[in-house]
Amino acid sequence: MKFIFSFLLLLTIFPATVSAQPDDRIAKTPKLNYDWQPGFVSITELTAAPGINLTNEPYAKYYFGISTVAGYQFTRNIKAGIGVGVHRHNEGTLFPVFVDARYSFSTQEVVPFIVAAGGLSLNFKELNQSYLFINPALGIKYVAANRVGVSFSTGLMIMSAAGGRDSFINFKLGLEFKGK
């Protein structure tokens, strides 16, 4: 019992202690200072993806499109936002509406990051053909100038509907703008 109590106490104290450490890092260049600041973020990405596994189903062979995320950078490492887009599939067009969360591992000019995105891909011609999707991804961003970044990411897009599940390996090339 003492061990369990001590372990629980340690689990509650350790995160508070780590987050209370001062963060006094200084950026190497002014453009990194802007990248570190909290504020509005707009991310626009071109995407293309070949289907994997069963590609003879509708909407499963490939897709390409564009999406944009309007979000907020909370800390140097955490961003979240809401996105919309247009994806042209082999059988028609879907309109994704989704939530996008990003975590950056570094705070220099070249920044590796992970993405967790998910939402609905709407088919306005047949609403019962809409899909639920998740899209985890890994990427890298280059801080190109004050308030501007260029990113490339790749991930696994999984779309699911009543008729089945489709999977894709997607590639995204993005442009990120930060507000003041």
PyMOL commands that set and color helices and strands:
alter all, ss='L'
color gray80, all
select helices_A, chain A and resi 2-19+30-36+127-129
alter helices_A, ss='H'
color red, helices_A
select strands_A, chain A and resi 39-52+62-73+78-89+93-104+110-122+131-145+148-161+164-178
alter strands_A, ss='S'
color yellow, strands_A
deselect
rebuild
show_as cartoon
